[in-house]
Amino acid sequence: MSLEWGRLQEKISWRSIGWHNRRFRSRVEQKFRNRWSDFDAIYVHDDPILASKVADYRPTVLRLSGPVGPELAPELRAVHAVCANGDALARLRGFMGDDALELPVGLDDKLFKPGATSVRSTLGWTNEYRILGYVGRLIRLKGVDLLAAAFCEISRVLADARLLIIGSGEEEKNIRSTLAKELIRGRVHIEPDVSHNELPNWYRAMDMLLMPSRYENFSNAILEAMACGVPVLASDVGGNKVLAKTGAGWLSEPNSLPSLVTCLDKIVKNCAELKARGERGFHYMQKYHSWPVIAERLEEIMRSRLGVPR
């Protein structure tokens, strides 16, 4: 019964999103009906149908934040430039080839960077502790149930391990139940809400970020951690495969508690390797994901594919 209810909720959710998208497209067409000539190019985020319609009027860039299927190929091919990254890009190229362009996610490298943090002292955790972190929604898709179970196991053999969770969601109650003993002992801290500007301070308190997701297109949390010089242990799914090639972290088998525990046991005690991989991640982010780099890439796409002058 619960599975059927979940499917029904998903259908209702997608129908609601579809209805809002159609309403938004109608508003766009009405608002800009007599203004298309005011623009050299149009940027559309995550709406292939809107982008295909806008492309009738002006050169258009579409940026997709997640995968879409080949059933949308006619709409996508009507757009001047279709961009994505991570798993979304890999799937797009499966039916669009090189017409699908890479446009990475950009980060504010003036905000997300290595530095001092007050979080450890606030929590009463010294530098001798090995702090494992998680940032994101507390939902099953993110593998937070595996995260909680793995920490319970690793804390039995590593007394100085600590777990810092930043986020909230439908799995929070279950996670608190799994981690009940560790919460009482002060080995786990859950911070439900942290502002975007304060996030770097929390990342810098971590020795490693854990992201045992069951699926990821391209995780912003992983990018933010890497920018702060924090190495990552992620599941071998989606865009995580791309990030692992940077040398900034490790991959564990997806949806596997034993694999996650084994990887943690091998990694978390090696402080020198944690530091080295954290530094690699920082330099990779500076080179490929800072805002100036991404802005330059977008300008290049608009010049080469849309004919927009510099």
Long-range contacts (C-beta under 8 A, 24 or more apart in sequence): 21-47, 21-49, 21-50, 24-50, 25-49, 25-50, 25-53, 28-54, 29-53, 32-57, 40-308, 40-309, 41-302, 41-306, 41-308, 44-79, 48-72, 48-75, 48-76, 48-79, 48-82, 49-75, 51-75, 51-78, 51-79, 51-82, 52-76, 52-78, 52-79, 55-79, 55-80, 59-302, 59-305, 59-306, 59-307, 59-308, 60-306, 61-298, 61-301, 61-302, 61-305, 61-306, 63-103, 64-88, 64-92, 65-217, 66-217, 67-91, 67-92, 67-217, 68-92, 70-94, 70-95, 80-305, 80-306, 81-301, 81-302, 81-305, 81-306, 83-301, 85-218, 85-239, 86-216, 86-217, 86-218, 86-238, 86-239, 86-242, 87-216, 87-217, 87-218, 87-237, 87-238, 87-239, 88-217, 88-218, 88-239, 101-301, 101-305, 103-294, 103-297, 103-298, 103-301, 104-288, 104-289, 104-293, 104-294, 104-297, 105-218, 105-220, 105-223, 105-289, 105-294, 106-289, 106-290, 106-291, 106-293, 106-294, 106-295, 107-223, 107-224, 107-227, 107-285, 107-289, 107-290, 107-291, 108-291, 109-227, 109-285, 109-286, 109-289, 109-290, 109-291, 111-197, 111-200, 112-199, 112-200, 112-203, 112-224, 112-227, 112-228, 112-285, 113-200, 113-227, 113-228, 113-229, 113-282, 114-204, 114-228, 114-229, 114-278, 114-282, 115-200, 115-204, 115-228, 116-204, 117-201, 117-202, 117-204, 117-205, 118-201, 119-164, 119-201, 119-202, 119-204, 119-205, 120-205, 123-164, 123-189, 123-205, 124-186, 125-162, 125-205, 128-160, 129-160, 129-161, 129-162, 130-158, 130-160, 130-161, 130-162, 130-207, 130-208, 130-268, 130-269, 131-162, 131-163, 131-164, 131-205, 131-206, 131-207, 131-208, 132-161, 132-162, 132-163, 132-164, 132-206, 132-207, 132-208, 132-209, 132-210, 132-264, 132-268, 133-163, 133-164, 133-165, 133-166, 133-202, 133-203, 133-205, 133-206, 133-208, 133-209, 133-210, 133-225, 133-230, 134-163, 134-164, 134-165, 134-166, 134-167, 134-209, 134-210, 134-211, 135-166, 135-167, 135-199, 135-202, 135-203, 135-209, 135-221, 135-224, 135-225, 136-166, 136-167, 136-211, 136-219, 136-221, 137-167, 137-168, 137-169, 138-165, 138-167, 138-168, 138-169, 138-170, 138-171, 138-172, 138-175, 139-169, 139-170, 139-171, 140-171, 140-214, 141-213, 141-214, 141-215, 142-211, 142-212, 142-213, 142-214, 143-211, 143-212, 143-213, 143-214, 143-235, 143-255, 144-169, 144-171, 144-175, 144-212, 145-171, 145-174, 145-175, 145-178, 146-212, 146-255, 146-256, 146-257, 146-260, 147-175, 147-210, 147-212, 147-260, 148-174, 148-175, 148-178, 148-179, 149-178, 149-257, 150-210, 150-212, 150-257, 150-260, 150-261, 150-264, 151-179, 151-182, 151-188, 152-178, 152-179, 152-181, 152-182, 153-257, 153-261, 154-261, 154-264, 154-265, 154-268, 155-182, 155-187, 157-265, 158-265, 158-268, 158-269, 161-187, 161-268, 162-187, 162-188, 162-189, 163-187, 163-188, 163-189, 164-188, 164-189, 164-191, 164-202, 164-205, 164-206, 165-189, 165-190, 165-191, 166-190, 166-191, 166-194, 166-199, 166-202, 167-192, 168-192, 168-193, 199-224, 200-224, 200-228, 203-228, 203-230, 204-228, 204-229, 204-230, 206-230, 207-268, 207-271, 207-274, 208-232, 208-233, 208-249, 208-267, 208-268, 208-274, 209-233, 209-249, 210-234, 210-260, 210-264, 211-235, 211-240, 212-252, 212-254, 212-260, 213-237, 213-238, 213-240, 213-254, 214-254, 214-255, 216-240, 218-242, 218-243, 219-243, 222-249, 223-285, 223-289, 225-281, 226-278, 226-281, 226-282, 226-284, 226-285, 227-281, 227-282, 227-285, 227-286, 227-289, 228-282, 229-278, 229-279, 229-281, 229-282, 230-278, 230-281, 231-274, 231-277, 231-278, 231-281, 232-281, 233-260, 233-263, 233-264, 233-267, 235-260, 246-280, 246-281, 246-284, 247-277, 247-280, 247-281, 247-284, 248-277, 248-278, 248-280, 248-281, 248-284, 249-277, 249-281, 250-277
